[in-house]
């Protein structure tokens, strides 16, 4: 399988990223291991998870997917894998993630708390791509980007990304990173399919230019 770089990063990944959000609900640990083993055998080295998973989200199971992925990772050379995870944001008010008892502010304290939890569950000392799962419209973006930058500078995170964000929010985050010299978002993970083409109108130009 041909691999490629993510944007301007040094992360060389398979063009297919294996999502893991159902590991722990629809797929138990044994089935999840089979899926990841098969993907790895076929050349997939890019795996995406989140502190919120599995879905449907519940306070009892939150973090279980990362635990399953972490246990599987232990049998593989760490540098053979590119692991992406996410810190839960506020979901724009339509959904309250059960992580941290429903308090999901993207501020210094909770970003640090989230990454420490993910590192422990994944049984690793760094995450290759750490993403903001949803933007936080209350916490100033400067505070969020400063906190993310600290993770990069500490070595806990290699690169940053965002998810479920708008063109405005993504551009503002990039602008603040440039102004303050912070590590910047290198990727965006939004819904894009035959049924949802909004990316082409709202984010395509941002991704091409930035």
Secondary structure, DSSP 8 states (H G I E B T S, - for coil): --EEE-TTSS-EEESSEEE-TTBTTTB-HHHHHHHHHHHHHTT--EEE--TT-SSS--TTTTTHHHHHHHHHHTTS-GGG-EEEEEE---GGGS----GGGG----SHHHHHHHHHHHHHHHT-S-EEEEEESS--SSS-HHHHHHHHHHHHHHTSEEEEEEES--HHHHHHHHHHHHHHT---EEEEE---SSS--HHHHHTHHHHHH-
